[in-house]
Amino acid sequence: MKAILARQFGGPEVLKLEEVPDPTAGPGQVRVHIHAIGVNPYDTYMRAGGYAISPDLPYTPGADAAGIVDQVGDDVEGWTKGDRVYISGTASGKAHGAYAALVVCESGQLHRLPARTTFAQGAGLFVPYVTAWRALFGRANARAGDTLLVHGASGAVGIAATQFAVAAGLTVIGTAGTDEGLAVVRQQGATHAFNHRSPGYLDQITGVTGGRGPDLILEMLANVNLDHDLTIVAPGGRIVVIGNRGRVEIDARKIMGKDCAVYGLALWGIPADEVRRAHRAITAGLESGALNPVVGREMPLADAAAAHAAVMEPGAHGKIVLIP
Protein backbone atom coordinates (compact mmCIF):
# COMPACT_ATOMS: atom_id res chain seq x y z
CA MET A 1 0.00 0.00 0.00
CA LYS A 2 0.96 3.66 -0.26
CA ALA A 3 1.84 5.57 2.90
CA ILE A 4 3.68 8.73 3.88
CA LEU A 5 6.94 8.13 5.76
CA ALA A 6 9.24 10.56 7.53
CA ARG A 7 12.73 9.07 7.87
CA GLN A 8 14.07 12.15 9.65
CA PHE A 9 12.70 15.18 11.47
CA GLY A 10 12.66 18.48 9.64
CA GLY A 11 10.61 20.56 7.23
CA PRO A 12 7.64 19.38 5.17
CA GLU A 13 10.02 18.00 2.55
CA VAL A 14 10.88 15.02 4.81
CA LEU A 15 7.43 13.57 4.08
CA LYS A 16 7.70 11.02 1.26
CA LEU A 17 5.12 8.76 -0.35
CA GLU A 18 6.41 5.18 -0.26
CA GLU A 19 5.23 1.64 -0.88
CA VAL A 20 4.96 -0.33 2.37
CA PRO A 21 3.49 -3.75 3.28
CA ASP A 22 -0.23 -3.94 3.97
CA PRO A 23 -0.95 -4.16 7.71
CA THR A 24 -3.07 -7.00 9.13
CA ALA A 25 -5.64 -6.77 11.92
CA GLY A 26 -4.68 -8.85 14.95
CA PRO A 27 -6.86 -9.94 17.88
CA GLY A 28 -9.04 -7.07 19.09
CA GLN A 29 -8.13 -4.99 16.06
CA VAL A 30 -9.84 -3.74 12.90
CA ARG A 31 -8.32 -2.68 9.60
CA VAL A 32 -9.78 0.33 7.85
CA HIS A 33 -9.56 1.18 4.15
CA ILE A 34 -8.92 4.92 4.39
CA HIS A 35 -10.87 7.31 2.17
CA ALA A 36 -9.77 10.63 3.70
CA ILE A 37 -7.13 11.83 6.20
CA GLY A 38 -7.20 14.96 8.33
CA VAL A 39 -4.16 17.24 8.60
CA ASN A 40 -3.63 18.98 11.95
CA PRO A 41 -1.10 21.59 13.12
CA TYR A 42 0.24 19.16 15.72
CA ASP A 43 1.22 16.84 12.81
CA THR A 44 3.65 19.53 11.71
CA TYR A 45 5.08 20.01 15.21
CA MET A 46 5.77 16.29 15.52
CA ARG A 47 7.34 16.16 12.07
CA ALA A 48 9.67 19.03 12.92
CA GLY A 49 10.99 17.21 16.02
CA GLY A 50 11.13 18.39 19.61
CA TYR A 51 7.38 17.98 20.20
CA ALA A 52 6.10 16.46 23.46
CA ILE A 53 5.18 13.33 21.48
CA SER A 54 8.31 12.12 19.69
CA PRO A 55 7.96 9.02 17.47
CA ASP A 56 10.74 6.65 16.55
CA LEU A 57 11.96 7.03 12.99
CA PRO A 58 10.79 6.24 10.41
CA TYR A 59 7.17 6.98 11.15
CA THR A 60 3.86 7.73 9.44
CA PRO A 61 2.05 10.85 10.73
CA GLY A 62 -1.61 11.32 11.51
CA ALA A 63 -4.38 10.40 13.90
CA ASP A 64 -7.48 11.62 12.02
CA ALA A 65 -9.07 9.66 9.17
CA ALA A 66 -12.28 8.10 7.90
CA GLY A 67 -13.06 5.10 5.77
CA ILE A 68 -14.60 1.64 5.63
CA VAL A 69 -13.84 -1.42 7.75
CA ASP A 70 -12.30 -4.07 5.49
CA GLN A 71 -10.85 -6.61 7.94
CA VAL A 72 -11.96 -7.61 11.45
CA GLY A 73 -9.61 -9.45 13.80
CA ASP A 74 -10.47 -12.13 16.33
CA ASP A 75 -12.29 -11.17 19.53
CA VAL A 76 -13.82 -8.05 18.00
CA GLU A 77 -17.50 -7.35 18.62
CA GLY A 78 -19.67 -4.63 17.16
CA TRP A 79 -17.80 -4.07 13.91
CA THR A 80 -18.28 -5.76 10.54
CA LYS A 81 -16.75 -5.42 7.10
CA GLY A 82 -18.27 -2.47 5.28
CA ASP A 83 -18.99 -0.29 8.32
CA ARG A 84 -18.39 3.44 7.77
CA VAL A 85 -16.13 4.82 10.50
CA TYR A 86 -13.94 7.67 11.61
CA ILE A 87 -10.88 6.86 13.70
CA SER A 88 -9.22 8.37 16.76
CA GLY A 89 -5.66 7.15 16.33
CA THR A 90 -4.14 3.87 15.21
CA ALA A 91 -3.17 0.66 16.96
CA SER A 92 0.52 1.18 16.32
CA GLY A 93 0.34 4.66 17.78
CA LYS A 94 3.17 7.03 16.91
CA ALA A 95 5.04 4.76 14.49
CA HIS A 96 2.33 4.08 11.92
CA GLY A 97 -0.28 6.79 11.72
CA ALA A 98 -3.19 7.63 9.46
CA TYR A 99 -1.39 9.02 6.38
CA ALA A 100 -1.85 5.70 4.57
CA ALA A 101 -4.21 3.72 2.38
CA LEU A 102 -4.85 1.14 5.13
CA VAL A 103 -4.60 1.48 8.91
CA VAL A 104 -5.09 -0.93 11.80
CA CYS A 105 -6.95 0.34 14.86
CA GLU A 106 -7.91 -1.08 18.20
CA SER A 107 -11.67 -1.62 18.14
CA GLY A 108 -12.14 1.22 20.65
CA GLN A 109 -10.51 3.66 18.23
CA LEU A 110 -13.37 3.30 15.75
CA HIS A 111 -16.49 5.47 15.79
CA ARG A 112 -19.54 5.24 13.57
CA LEU A 113 -19.79 7.68 10.70
CA PRO A 114 -23.41 8.43 9.74
CA ALA A 115 -24.36 8.15 6.08
CA ARG A 116 -25.08 11.89 5.96
CA THR A 117 -21.43 12.67 6.82
CA THR A 118 -18.86 12.40 4.02
CA PHE A 119 -15.52 10.66 4.49
CA ALA A 120 -13.76 14.02 4.01
CA GLN A 121 -15.86 15.47 6.84
CA GLY A 122 -15.18 12.39 8.96
CA ALA A 123 -11.45 12.96 8.58
CA GLY A 124 -11.86 16.20 10.53
CA LEU A 125 -13.66 14.84 13.57
CA PHE A 126 -11.27 13.39 16.13
CA VAL A 127 -8.72 16.09 16.87
CA PRO A 128 -10.82 19.24 16.21
CA TYR A 129 -14.12 18.12 17.71
CA VAL A 130 -12.76 16.32 20.78
CA THR A 131 -10.56 19.36 21.45
CA ALA A 132 -13.51 21.73 21.07
CA TRP A 133 -15.80 19.63 23.28
CA ARG A 134 -13.18 19.38 26.01
CA ALA A 135 -12.47 23.12 25.88
CA LEU A 136 -16.11 24.10 26.16
CA PHE A 137 -17.60 21.53 28.48
CA GLY A 138 -14.66 19.87 30.21
CA ARG A 139 -12.63 22.99 31.00
CA ALA A 140 -14.72 26.17 30.62
CA ASN A 141 -17.99 24.74 32.00
CA ALA A 142 -19.96 26.30 29.14
CA ARG A 143 -23.64 26.80 29.85
CA ALA A 144 -26.64 27.93 27.85
CA GLY A 145 -26.82 31.71 27.95
CA ASP A 146 -23.05 32.24 28.06
CA THR A 147 -21.38 34.48 25.50
CA LEU A 148 -18.41 32.78 23.85
CA LEU A 149 -15.56 34.37 21.91
CA VAL A 150 -13.73 31.99 19.58
CA HIS A 151 -10.45 33.55 18.49
CA GLY A 152 -9.68 31.95 15.12
CA ALA A 153 -13.18 30.61 14.53
CA SER A 154 -12.63 29.78 10.86
CA GLY A 155 -10.15 26.98 11.61
CA ALA A 156 -11.15 23.36 12.20
CA VAL A 157 -11.25 23.62 16.02
CA GLY A 158 -12.95 27.00 15.88
CA ILE A 159 -15.66 25.69 13.56
CA ALA A 160 -16.20 22.67 15.81
CA ALA A 161 -16.44 24.88 18.90
CA THR A 162 -18.90 27.22 17.22
CA GLN A 163 -21.17 24.36 16.17
CA PHE A 164 -21.10 22.77 19.63
CA ALA A 165 -21.74 26.12 21.31
CA VAL A 166 -24.64 27.11 19.07
CA ALA A 167 -26.27 23.72 19.66
CA ALA A 168 -25.85 24.21 23.43
CA GLY A 169 -27.52 27.64 23.46
CA LEU A 170 -24.49 29.94 23.71
CA THR A 171 -24.15 33.25 21.89
CA VAL A 172 -21.03 33.01 19.75
CA ILE A 173 -18.64 35.75 18.65
CA GLY A 174 -16.05 34.51 16.16
CA THR A 175 -12.97 36.07 14.63
CA ALA A 176 -11.17 35.34 11.37
CA GLY A 177 -8.55 37.08 9.25
CA THR A 178 -10.20 37.14 5.82
CA ASP A 179 -13.62 37.89 4.33
CA GLU A 180 -13.89 34.25 3.27
CA GLY A 181 -13.10 33.12 6.80
CA LEU A 182 -15.66 35.52 8.28
CA ALA A 183 -18.30 34.09 5.93
CA VAL A 184 -17.47 30.58 7.18
CA VAL A 185 -17.81 31.78 10.79
CA ARG A 186 -21.25 33.25 10.14
CA GLN A 187 -22.38 30.12 8.31
CA GLN A 188 -21.76 28.08 11.49
CA GLY A 189 -24.25 30.18 13.43
CA ALA A 190 -22.05 32.80 15.09
CA THR A 191 -24.08 35.87 16.03
CA HIS A 192 -21.13 38.21 15.41
CA ALA A 193 -17.98 37.86 13.30
CA PHE A 194 -15.02 40.27 13.39
CA ASN A 195 -11.75 40.48 11.50
CA HIS A 196 -8.94 40.13 14.04
CA ARG A 197 -6.61 41.98 11.68
CA SER A 198 -8.70 45.14 11.85
CA PRO A 199 -7.83 47.89 14.32
CA GLY A 200 -10.45 48.25 17.00
CA TYR A 201 -11.95 44.78 16.69
CA LEU A 202 -11.53 44.21 20.44
CA ASP A 203 -13.63 47.32 21.10
CA GLN A 204 -16.27 45.92 18.76
CA ILE A 205 -16.36 42.66 20.74
CA THR A 206 -16.75 44.58 23.98
CA GLY A 207 -19.47 46.69 22.39
CA VAL A 208 -21.68 43.80 21.27
CA THR A 209 -21.54 42.36 24.80
CA GLY A 210 -22.84 45.60 26.28
CA GLY A 211 -19.43 46.43 27.74
CA ARG A 212 -19.29 43.28 29.87
CA GLY A 213 -17.08 41.14 27.63
CA PRO A 214 -17.41 37.44 26.72
CA ASP A 215 -17.96 34.91 29.49
CA LEU A 216 -15.75 32.36 27.72
CA ILE A 217 -12.83 32.74 25.33
CA LEU A 218 -11.25 29.93 23.32
CA GLU A 219 -7.76 31.04 22.33
CA MET A 220 -5.96 29.51 19.33
CA LEU A 221 -2.91 31.82 19.36
CA ALA A 222 -2.15 32.73 22.95
CA ASN A 223 1.26 34.24 22.27
CA VAL A 224 -0.48 36.99 20.30
CA ASN A 225 -3.83 37.34 22.03
CA LEU A 226 -3.77 36.21 25.67
CA ASP A 227 -3.08 39.60 27.25
CA HIS A 228 -5.84 41.12 25.11
CA ASP A 229 -8.18 38.32 26.19
CA LEU A 230 -7.52 39.19 29.82
CA THR A 231 -8.45 42.78 29.04
CA ILE A 232 -11.85 42.02 27.50
CA VAL A 233 -13.04 38.86 29.31
CA ALA A 234 -16.09 39.29 31.53
CA PRO A 235 -15.69 39.32 35.31
CA GLY A 236 -15.50 35.71 36.48
CA GLY A 237 -14.84 34.59 32.90
CA ARG A 238 -12.91 31.58 31.66
CA ILE A 239 -10.19 31.48 29.01
CA VAL A 240 -9.02 28.20 27.49
CA VAL A 241 -5.66 28.18 25.71
CA ILE A 242 -5.84 25.71 22.82
CA GLY A 243 -3.01 26.99 20.64
CA ASN A 244 0.26 28.82 21.27
CA ARG A 245 3.41 29.39 19.22
CA GLY A 246 5.74 31.25 21.54
CA ARG A 247 6.23 33.00 24.85
CA VAL A 248 3.88 35.76 25.87
CA GLU A 249 3.98 38.54 28.42
CA ILE A 250 0.79 39.14 30.38
CA ASP A 251 -0.25 41.40 33.23
CA ALA A 252 -1.32 38.95 35.94
CA ARG A 253 -3.18 41.76 37.72
CA LYS A 254 -5.82 41.45 35.01
CA ILE A 255 -6.50 37.87 36.14
CA MET A 256 -6.84 39.12 39.70
CA GLY A 257 -9.00 42.09 38.82
CA LYS A 258 -11.35 40.09 36.62
CA ASP A 259 -11.44 37.14 39.06
CA CYS A 260 -11.11 35.01 35.93
CA ALA A 261 -9.52 31.64 35.18
CA VAL A 262 -7.07 30.62 32.45
CA TYR A 263 -6.98 26.94 31.51
CA GLY A 264 -4.60 25.01 29.30
CA LEU A 265 -5.64 22.11 27.08
CA ALA A 266 -3.68 19.37 25.34
CA LEU A 267 -5.59 16.68 23.48
CA TRP A 268 -3.29 13.91 24.64
CA GLY A 269 -3.84 14.80 28.29
CA ILE A 270 -7.65 14.52 28.25
CA PRO A 271 -8.89 11.82 30.67
CA ALA A 272 -10.19 8.69 28.92
CA ASP A 273 -13.74 9.11 30.23
CA GLU A 274 -13.86 12.67 28.90
CA VAL A 275 -12.72 11.41 25.49
CA ARG A 276 -15.50 8.82 25.46
CA ARG A 277 -18.05 11.49 26.39
CA ALA A 278 -16.76 13.73 23.60
CA HIS A 279 -17.16 10.99 20.99
CA ARG A 280 -20.72 10.31 22.17
CA ALA A 281 -21.45 14.01 21.77
CA ILE A 282 -19.90 14.01 18.30
CA THR A 283 -21.97 11.02 17.17
CA ALA A 284 -25.17 12.57 18.50
CA GLY A 285 -24.38 15.90 16.85
CA LEU A 286 -23.65 14.29 13.49
CA GLU A 287 -26.85 12.29 13.59
CA SER A 288 -28.97 15.30 14.54
CA GLY A 289 -27.33 17.60 12.01
CA ALA A 290 -26.01 20.00 14.65
CA LEU A 291 -22.42 19.16 13.67
CA ASN A 292 -21.25 19.53 10.08
CA PRO A 293 -17.45 19.59 9.63
CA VAL A 294 -16.26 22.05 7.01
CA VAL A 295 -13.68 20.83 4.50
CA GLY A 296 -11.56 23.69 3.25
CA ARG A 297 -9.27 21.80 0.90
CA GLU A 298 -8.80 18.27 -0.46
CA MET A 299 -5.32 17.26 -1.64
CA PRO A 300 -3.76 13.98 -2.86
CA LEU A 301 -1.86 11.96 -0.26
CA ALA A 302 1.29 12.51 -2.31
CA ASP A 303 0.97 16.24 -1.53
CA ALA A 304 1.32 15.74 2.23
CA ALA A 305 4.30 18.10 2.34
CA ALA A 306 2.28 20.88 0.70
CA ALA A 307 -0.59 20.19 3.11
CA HIS A 308 1.77 20.61 6.07
CA ALA A 309 2.80 24.00 4.73
CA ALA A 310 -0.79 25.03 4.05
CA VAL A 311 -2.17 24.11 7.47
CA MET A 312 0.21 26.58 9.11
CA GLU A 313 -0.63 29.50 6.81
CA PRO A 314 -2.66 32.38 8.27
CA GLY A 315 -6.18 32.79 6.94
CA ALA A 316 -6.85 29.10 6.38
CA HIS A 317 -10.44 28.01 6.89
CA GLY A 318 -11.97 24.60 7.38
CA LYS A 319 -10.13 21.29 7.39
CA ILE A 320 -7.32 20.28 5.05
CA VAL A 321 -7.88 16.69 3.97
CA LEU A 322 -5.61 14.22 2.16
CA ILE A 323 -7.13 11.69 -0.23
CA PRO A 324 -5.19 8.38 -0.69
C-alpha positions as CSV (number, residue, x, y, z in Angstrom):
1,M,0.0,0.0,0.0
2,K,1.0,3.7,-0.3
3,A,1.8,5.6,2.9
4,I,3.7,8.7,3.9
5,L,6.9,8.1,5.8
6,A,9.2,10.6,7.5
7,R,12.7,9.1,7.9
8,Q,14.1,12.1,9.7
9,F,12.7,15.2,11.5
10,G,12.7,18.5,9.6
11,G,10.6,20.6,7.2
12,P,7.6,19.4,5.2
13,E,10.0,18.0,2.6
14,V,10.9,15.0,4.8
15,L,7.4,13.6,4.1
16,K,7.7,11.0,1.3
17,L,5.1,8.8,-0.4
18,E,6.4,5.2,-0.3
19,E,5.2,1.6,-0.9
20,V,5.0,-0.3,2.4
21,P,3.5,-3.7,3.3
22,D,-0.2,-3.9,4.0
23,P,-1.0,-4.2,7.7
24,T,-3.1,-7.0,9.1
25,A,-5.6,-6.8,11.9
26,G,-4.7,-8.8,15.0
27,P,-6.9,-9.9,17.9
28,G,-9.0,-7.1,19.1
29,Q,-8.1,-5.0,16.1
30,V,-9.8,-3.7,12.9
31,R,-8.3,-2.7,9.6
32,V,-9.8,0.3,7.8
33,H,-9.6,1.2,4.2
34,I,-8.9,4.9,4.4
35,H,-10.9,7.3,2.2
36,A,-9.8,10.6,3.7
37,I,-7.1,11.8,6.2
38,G,-7.2,15.0,8.3
39,V,-4.2,17.2,8.6
40,N,-3.6,19.0,12.0
41,P,-1.1,21.6,13.1
42,Y,0.2,19.2,15.7
43,D,1.2,16.8,12.8
44,T,3.6,19.5,11.7
45,Y,5.1,20.0,15.2
46,M,5.8,16.3,15.5
47,R,7.3,16.2,12.1
48,A,9.7,19.0,12.9
49,G,11.0,17.2,16.0
50,G,11.1,18.4,19.6
51,Y,7.4,18.0,20.2
52,A,6.1,16.5,23.5
53,I,5.2,13.3,21.5
54,S,8.3,12.1,19.7
55,P,8.0,9.0,17.5
56,D,10.7,6.7,16.6
57,L,12.0,7.0,13.0
58,P,10.8,6.2,10.4
59,Y,7.2,7.0,11.1
60,T,3.9,7.7,9.4
61,P,2.1,10.9,10.7
62,G,-1.6,11.3,11.5
63,A,-4.4,10.4,13.9
64,D,-7.5,11.6,12.0
65,A,-9.1,9.7,9.2
66,A,-12.3,8.1,7.9
67,G,-13.1,5.1,5.8
68,I,-14.6,1.6,5.6
69,V,-13.8,-1.4,7.8
70,D,-12.3,-4.1,5.5
71,Q,-10.9,-6.6,7.9
72,V,-12.0,-7.6,11.4
73,G,-9.6,-9.4,13.8
74,D,-10.5,-12.1,16.3
75,D,-12.3,-11.2,19.5
76,V,-13.8,-8.0,18.0
77,E,-17.5,-7.4,18.6
78,G,-19.7,-4.6,17.2
79,W,-17.8,-4.1,13.9
80,T,-18.3,-5.8,10.5
81,K,-16.8,-5.4,7.1
82,G,-18.3,-2.5,5.3
83,D,-19.0,-0.3,8.3
84,R,-18.4,3.4,7.8
85,V,-16.1,4.8,10.5
86,Y,-13.9,7.7,11.6
87,I,-10.9,6.9,13.7
88,S,-9.2,8.4,16.8
89,G,-5.7,7.2,16.3
90,T,-4.1,3.9,15.2
91,A,-3.2,0.7,17.0
92,S,0.5,1.2,16.3
93,G,0.3,4.7,17.8
94,K,3.2,7.0,16.9
95,A,5.0,4.8,14.5
96,H,2.3,4.1,11.9
97,G,-0.3,6.8,11.7
98,A,-3.2,7.6,9.5
99,Y,-1.4,9.0,6.4
100,A,-1.8,5.7,4.6
101,A,-4.2,3.7,2.4
102,L,-4.8,1.1,5.1
103,V,-4.6,1.5,8.9
104,V,-5.1,-0.9,11.8
105,C,-6.9,0.3,14.9
106,E,-7.9,-1.1,18.2
107,S,-11.7,-1.6,18.1
108,G,-12.1,1.2,20.7
109,Q,-10.5,3.7,18.2
110,L,-13.4,3.3,15.8
111,H,-16.5,5.5,15.8
112,R,-19.5,5.2,13.6
113,L,-19.8,7.7,10.7
114,P,-23.4,8.4,9.7
115,A,-24.4,8.1,6.1
116,R,-25.1,11.9,6.0
117,T,-21.4,12.7,6.8
118,T,-18.9,12.4,4.0
119,F,-15.5,10.7,4.5
120,A,-13.8,14.0,4.0
121,Q,-15.9,15.5,6.8
122,G,-15.2,12.4,9.0
123,A,-11.4,13.0,8.6
124,G,-11.9,16.2,10.5
125,L,-13.7,14.8,13.6
126,F,-11.3,13.4,16.1
127,V,-8.7,16.1,16.9
128,P,-10.8,19.2,16.2
129,Y,-14.1,18.1,17.7
130,V,-12.8,16.3,20.8
131,T,-10.6,19.4,21.5
132,A,-13.5,21.7,21.1
133,W,-15.8,19.6,23.3
134,R,-13.2,19.4,26.0
135,A,-12.5,23.1,25.9
136,L,-16.1,24.1,26.2
137,F,-17.6,21.5,28.5
138,G,-14.7,19.9,30.2
139,R,-12.6,23.0,31.0
140,A,-14.7,26.2,30.6
141,N,-18.0,24.7,32.0
142,A,-20.0,26.3,29.1
143,R,-23.6,26.8,29.9
144,A,-26.6,27.9,27.8
145,G,-26.8,31.7,28.0
146,D,-23.0,32.2,28.1
147,T,-21.4,34.5,25.5
148,L,-18.4,32.8,23.8
149,L,-15.6,34.4,21.9
150,V,-13.7,32.0,19.6
151,H,-10.4,33.5,18.5
152,G,-9.7,31.9,15.1
153,A,-13.2,30.6,14.5
154,S,-12.6,29.8,10.9
155,G,-10.2,27.0,11.6
156,A,-11.2,23.4,12.2
157,V,-11.2,23.6,16.0
158,G,-13.0,27.0,15.9
159,I,-15.7,25.7,13.6
160,A,-16.2,22.7,15.8
161,A,-16.4,24.9,18.9
162,T,-18.9,27.2,17.2
163,Q,-21.2,24.4,16.2
164,F,-21.1,22.8,19.6
165,A,-21.7,26.1,21.3
166,V,-24.6,27.1,19.1
167,A,-26.3,23.7,19.7
168,A,-25.9,24.2,23.4
169,G,-27.5,27.6,23.5
170,L,-24.5,29.9,23.7
171,T,-24.1,33.3,21.9
172,V,-21.0,33.0,19.7
173,I,-18.6,35.8,18.6
174,G,-16.1,34.5,16.2
175,T,-13.0,36.1,14.6
176,A,-11.2,35.3,11.4
177,G,-8.5,37.1,9.2
178,T,-10.2,37.1,5.8
179,D,-13.6,37.9,4.3
180,E,-13.9,34.2,3.3
181,G,-13.1,33.1,6.8
182,L,-15.7,35.5,8.3
183,A,-18.3,34.1,5.9
184,V,-17.5,30.6,7.2
185,V,-17.8,31.8,10.8
186,R,-21.2,33.2,10.1
187,Q,-22.4,30.1,8.3
188,Q,-21.8,28.1,11.5
189,G,-24.3,30.2,13.4
190,A,-22.1,32.8,15.1
191,T,-24.1,35.9,16.0
192,H,-21.1,38.2,15.4
193,A,-18.0,37.9,13.3
194,F,-15.0,40.3,13.4
195,N,-11.8,40.5,11.5
196,H,-8.9,40.1,14.0
197,R,-6.6,42.0,11.7
198,S,-8.7,45.1,11.8
199,P,-7.8,47.9,14.3
200,G,-10.5,48.2,17.0
201,Y,-12.0,44.8,16.7
202,L,-11.5,44.2,20.4
203,D,-13.6,47.3,21.1
204,Q,-16.3,45.9,18.8
205,I,-16.4,42.7,20.7
206,T,-16.7,44.6,24.0
207,G,-19.5,46.7,22.4
208,V,-21.7,43.8,21.3
209,T,-21.5,42.4,24.8
210,G,-22.8,45.6,26.3
211,G,-19.4,46.4,27.7
212,R,-19.3,43.3,29.9
213,G,-17.1,41.1,27.6
214,P,-17.4,37.4,26.7
215,D,-18.0,34.9,29.5
216,L,-15.8,32.4,27.7
217,I,-12.8,32.7,25.3
218,L,-11.3,29.9,23.3
219,E,-7.8,31.0,22.3
220,M,-6.0,29.5,19.3
221,L,-2.9,31.8,19.4
222,A,-2.2,32.7,22.9
223,N,1.3,34.2,22.3
224,V,-0.5,37.0,20.3
225,N,-3.8,37.3,22.0
226,L,-3.8,36.2,25.7
227,D,-3.1,39.6,27.3
228,H,-5.8,41.1,25.1
229,D,-8.2,38.3,26.2
230,L,-7.5,39.2,29.8
231,T,-8.5,42.8,29.0
232,I,-11.9,42.0,27.5
233,V,-13.0,38.9,29.3
234,A,-16.1,39.3,31.5
235,P,-15.7,39.3,35.3
236,G,-15.5,35.7,36.5
237,G,-14.8,34.6,32.9
238,R,-12.9,31.6,31.7
239,I,-10.2,31.5,29.0
240,V,-9.0,28.2,27.5
241,V,-5.7,28.2,25.7
242,I,-5.8,25.7,22.8
243,G,-3.0,27.0,20.6
244,N,0.3,28.8,21.3
245,R,3.4,29.4,19.2
246,G,5.7,31.2,21.5
247,R,6.2,33.0,24.8
248,V,3.9,35.8,25.9
249,E,4.0,38.5,28.4
250,I,0.8,39.1,30.4
251,D,-0.3,41.4,33.2
252,A,-1.3,38.9,35.9
253,R,-3.2,41.8,37.7
254,K,-5.8,41.4,35.0
255,I,-6.5,37.9,36.1
256,M,-6.8,39.1,39.7
257,G,-9.0,42.1,38.8
258,K,-11.3,40.1,36.6
259,D,-11.4,37.1,39.1
260,C,-11.1,35.0,35.9
261,A,-9.5,31.6,35.2
262,V,-7.1,30.6,32.5
263,Y,-7.0,26.9,31.5
264,G,-4.6,25.0,29.3
265,L,-5.6,22.1,27.1
266,A,-3.7,19.4,25.3
267,L,-5.6,16.7,23.5
268,W,-3.3,13.9,24.6
269,G,-3.8,14.8,28.3
270,I,-7.6,14.5,28.3
271,P,-8.9,11.8,30.7
272,A,-10.2,8.7,28.9
273,D,-13.7,9.1,30.2
274,E,-13.9,12.7,28.9
275,V,-12.7,11.4,25.5
276,R,-15.5,8.8,25.5
277,R,-18.1,11.5,26.4
278,A,-16.8,13.7,23.6
279,H,-17.2,11.0,21.0
280,R,-20.7,10.3,22.2
281,A,-21.5,14.0,21.8
282,I,-19.9,14.0,18.3
283,T,-22.0,11.0,17.2
284,A,-25.2,12.6,18.5
285,G,-24.4,15.9,16.8
286,L,-23.6,14.3,13.5
287,E,-26.8,12.3,13.6
288,S,-29.0,15.3,14.5
289,G,-27.3,17.6,12.0
290,A,-26.0,20.0,14.7
291,L,-22.4,19.2,13.7
292,N,-21.3,19.5,10.1
293,P,-17.5,19.6,9.6
294,V,-16.3,22.1,7.0
295,V,-13.7,20.8,4.5
296,G,-11.6,23.7,3.3
297,R,-9.3,21.8,0.9
298,E,-8.8,18.3,-0.5
299,M,-5.3,17.3,-1.6
300,P,-3.8,14.0,-2.9
301,L,-1.9,12.0,-0.3
302,A,1.3,12.5,-2.3
303,D,1.0,16.2,-1.5
304,A,1.3,15.7,2.2
305,A,4.3,18.1,2.3
306,A,2.3,20.9,0.7
307,A,-0.6,20.2,3.1
308,H,1.8,20.6,6.1
309,A,2.8,24.0,4.7
310,A,-0.8,25.0,4.0
311,V,-2.2,24.1,7.5
312,M,0.2,26.6,9.1
313,E,-0.6,29.5,6.8
314,P,-2.7,32.4,8.3
315,G,-6.2,32.8,6.9
316,A,-6.9,29.1,6.4
317,H,-10.4,28.0,6.9
318,G,-12.0,24.6,7.4
319,K,-10.1,21.3,7.4
320,I,-7.3,20.3,5.0
321,V,-7.9,16.7,4.0
322,L,-5.6,14.2,2.2
323,I,-7.1,11.7,-0.2
324,P,-5.2,8.4,-0.7
